[in-house]
């Protein structure tokens, strides 16, 4: 599956499950991605300010009210 489709799928799942928190490894297994693909998808969604990485290494959906200054 092309990475743009994977990113759309990841976005949809985070939208449908607002409390979803995944580590890189969990995301990799859930979406059957190799480590490089997973890194690209998660990094892209963080840069797009859709996700944020918490201090514990989990990725969660960024609240609309969060500013980029509040990350880590």
C-alpha positions as CSV (number, residue, x, y, z in Angstrom):
1,X,0.0,0.0,0.0
2,X,1.4,3.4,-0.9
3,X,2.5,5.6,2.1
4,X,0.0,8.3,1.4
5,X,-2.8,5.7,1.8
6,X,-1.2,4.4,5.0
7,X,-1.1,7.9,6.4
8,X,-4.8,8.4,5.5
9,X,-5.6,5.1,7.3
10,X,-3.6,6.1,10.4
11,X,-5.4,9.5,10.5
12,X,-8.8,7.8,10.2
13,X,-8.0,5.4,13.0
14,X,-6.7,8.2,15.3
15,X,-9.9,10.1,14.5
16,X,-12.1,7.1,15.3
17,X,-10.3,6.2,18.5
18,X,-9.5,9.6,20.2
19,X,-7.6,8.1,23.1
20,X,-5.4,6.0,20.9
21,X,-1.7,6.0,22.1
22,X,0.8,3.8,20.4
23,X,4.6,3.4,20.5
24,X,6.5,3.1,17.3
25,X,6.7,-0.6,17.7
26,X,2.9,-0.9,18.3
27,X,2.1,1.2,15.3
28,X,4.5,-0.8,13.2
29,X,2.7,-4.0,14.2
30,X,-0.8,-2.6,14.0
31,X,-0.4,-1.3,10.4
32,X,2.1,-3.9,9.3
33,X,4.8,-1.5,8.4
34,X,8.5,-2.0,8.3
35,X,10.5,0.3,10.7
36,X,11.4,2.8,8.0
37,X,7.8,3.1,6.7
38,X,6.5,3.5,10.2
39,X,9.1,6.3,11.0
40,X,8.1,8.1,7.8
41,X,4.4,7.9,8.6
42,X,4.7,9.0,12.2
43,X,7.2,11.7,11.5
44,X,5.0,13.1,8.7
45,X,1.9,13.2,10.9
46,X,3.8,14.9,13.7
47,X,5.2,17.5,11.3
48,X,1.6,18.0,10.0
49,X,0.6,18.7,13.6
50,X,-1.9,15.9,13.6
51,X,0.0,13.7,16.1
52,X,2.4,14.5,18.9
53,X,4.9,12.3,20.6
54,X,4.5,12.2,24.3
55,X,7.4,12.0,26.8
56,X,6.8,8.3,27.2
57,X,7.4,7.7,23.5
58,X,3.7,7.2,22.6
59,X,2.1,8.9,19.7
60,X,-1.3,10.4,20.2
61,X,-3.6,12.8,18.4
62,X,-2.9,16.4,19.0
63,X,-5.8,18.3,20.5
64,X,-6.9,21.2,18.3
65,X,-6.2,23.6,21.2
66,X,-2.6,22.5,21.6
67,X,0.1,24.8,20.4
68,X,3.3,23.5,19.0
69,X,5.2,25.1,21.9
70,X,3.6,22.7,24.4
71,X,5.1,19.6,22.8
72,X,7.7,17.9,25.0
